[in-house]
Amino acid sequence: MNSFEIRELIEFDLDKVMEIEDLCFVAPWKKEDILRELHNNQFATLLVATINSEVVGYVDYWITFDSATICQIAIHPNYQRKAIGSALLEEVIKDCYAKKVFNITLEVRESNLKGINFYSKHGFNQLVVKPNYYSNGENAIYMMRGVELNG
Ligand SMILES: CC(C)(COP(=O)(O)OP(=O)(O)OC[C@H]1O[C@@H](n2cnc3c(N)ncnc32)[C@H](O)[C@@H]1OP(=O)(O)O)[C@@H](O)C(=O)NCCC(=O)NCCS
């Protein structure tokens, strides 16, 4: 596989990001949701991973004072299991470390074993189940890790 690069998401990337979103999520975000994150949310950072300039994945995370939240991370199905998601998440962790963030939290669907495995591999612990968290009534697993590198 060609090597990938990571950079900040720009509005030009949106069509490709929406395609990935639709392929990856039960309840995908709309374009307006991402635009709001990009332009109107001072806490949000959005990064994309590209291969030969093509967007193959992205992450959206918030840093609010000493805590961070992963809101969305997705890799195009044709490029999954090639460590691109891990590279995006490591970039988030590095940024959090540089900004002296204390911990990173997230919610993931209880049925998303791939996602839970992914986060567990990166040191996130399952803290609690949030019942009926999603609009279809599905529970969320609330996960957290400290920000120490290699943690
Ligand atoms: C979760 C996701 C972002 C992982 O990205 P990725 O680039 O495919 O993951 P990586 O190649 O970096 O994998 C890292 C680890 O995650 C776990 N993992 C990834 N894909 C997996 C799968 N299909 N089954 C089980 N575990 C998996 C493994 O522990 C893997 O390590 P390994 O390959 O050494 O076994 C990607 O599968 C995805 O976009 N899924 C759909 C969207 C989603 O569920 N996002 C997370 C919730 S917001």
The ligand as a MOL file (V3000), in Angstrom:
LIG
                    3D

  0  0  0     0  0            999 V3000
M  V30 BEGIN CTAB
M  V30 COUNTS 48 50 0 0 0
M  V30 BEGIN ATOM
M  V30 1 C -12.5710 1.4580 13.9480 0
M  V30 2 C -11.7220 1.9190 12.7540 0
M  V30 3 C -11.6100 3.4380 12.7650 0
M  V30 4 C -10.3320 1.3070 12.8740 0
M  V30 5 O -9.4880 1.8320 11.8520 0
M  V30 6 P -8.4580 0.8720 11.0810 0
M  V30 7 O -7.5250 1.7180 10.3030 0
M  V30 8 O -9.2270 -0.1380 10.3230 0
M  V30 9 O -7.7310 0.1700 12.3170 0
M  V30 10 P -6.1980 -0.2980 12.4550 0
M  V30 11 O -5.7650 -0.9810 11.1980 0
M  V30 12 O -5.3830 0.8600 12.9050 0
M  V30 13 O -6.3640 -1.4000 13.6000 0
M  V30 14 C -5.8760 -1.2410 14.9150 0
M  V30 15 C -6.5030 -2.3080 15.8000 0
M  V30 16 O -7.9300 -2.1320 15.8660 0
M  V30 17 C -8.5640 -3.4410 15.9940 0
M  V30 18 N -9.3480 -3.7010 14.7840 0
M  V30 19 C -9.3620 -2.9970 13.6390 0
M  V30 20 N -10.2130 -3.5560 12.7450 0
M  V30 21 C -10.7190 -4.6560 13.3420 0
M  V30 22 C -11.6390 -5.6670 12.9190 0
M  V30 23 N -12.1840 -5.6540 11.6930 0
M  V30 24 N -11.9510 -6.6420 13.7930 0
M  V30 25 C -11.4180 -6.6660 15.0310 0
M  V30 26 N -10.5230 -5.7500 15.4830 0
M  V30 27 C -10.1860 -4.7550 14.6390 0
M  V30 28 C -7.4240 -4.4390 16.0970 0
M  V30 29 O -7.0610 -4.5470 17.4620 0
M  V30 30 C -6.3340 -3.7220 15.3000 0
M  V30 31 O -5.0350 -4.1790 15.6010 0
M  V30 32 P -4.4120 -5.4180 14.7620 0
M  V30 33 O -4.6160 -5.1200 13.3140 0
M  V30 34 O -2.9520 -5.4140 15.1730 0
M  V30 35 O -5.1460 -6.6450 15.2150 0
M  V30 36 C -12.3370 1.4430 11.3990 0
M  V30 37 O -12.5860 0.0550 11.4760 0
M  V30 38 C -13.6440 2.1370 11.0300 0
M  V30 39 O -13.6240 3.1590 10.3560 0
M  V30 40 N -14.7750 1.5620 11.4570 0
M  V30 41 C -16.1070 2.1430 11.1420 0
M  V30 42 C -16.3580 3.4100 11.9370 0
M  V30 43 C -16.2590 3.1680 13.4360 0
M  V30 44 O -16.7750 2.1910 13.9560 0
M  V30 45 N -15.5710 4.0920 14.1510 0
M  V30 46 C -15.3460 3.9420 15.5970 0
M  V30 47 C -16.4890 4.3900 16.4080 0
M  V30 48 S -16.7120 6.1590 16.2760 0
M  V30 END ATOM
M  V30 BEGIN BOND
M  V30 1 1 1 2
M  V30 2 1 2 3
M  V30 3 1 2 4
M  V30 4 1 2 36
M  V30 5 1 4 5
M  V30 6 1 5 6
M  V30 7 2 6 7
M  V30 8 1 6 8
M  V30 9 1 6 9
M  V30 10 1 9 10
M  V30 11 2 10 11
M  V30 12 1 10 12
M  V30 13 1 10 13
M  V30 14 1 13 14
M  V30 15 1 14 15
M  V30 16 1 15 16
M  V30 17 1 15 30
M  V30 18 1 16 17
M  V30 19 1 17 18
M  V30 20 1 17 28
M  V30 21 1 18 19
M  V30 22 1 18 27
M  V30 23 2 19 20
M  V30 24 1 20 21
M  V30 25 1 21 22
M  V30 26 2 21 27
M  V30 27 1 22 23
M  V30 28 2 22 24
M  V30 29 1 24 25
M  V30 30 2 25 26
M  V30 31 1 26 27
M  V30 32 1 28 29
M  V30 33 1 28 30
M  V30 34 1 30 31
M  V30 35 1 31 32
M  V30 36 2 32 33
M  V30 37 1 32 34
M  V30 38 1 32 35
M  V30 39 1 36 37
M  V30 40 1 36 38
M  V30 41 2 38 39
M  V30 42 1 38 40
M  V30 43 1 40 41
M  V30 44 1 41 42
M  V30 45 1 42 43
M  V30 46 2 43 44
M  V30 47 1 43 45
M  V30 48 1 45 46
M  V30 49 1 46 47
M  V30 50 1 47 48
M  V30 END BOND
M  V30 END CTAB
M  END
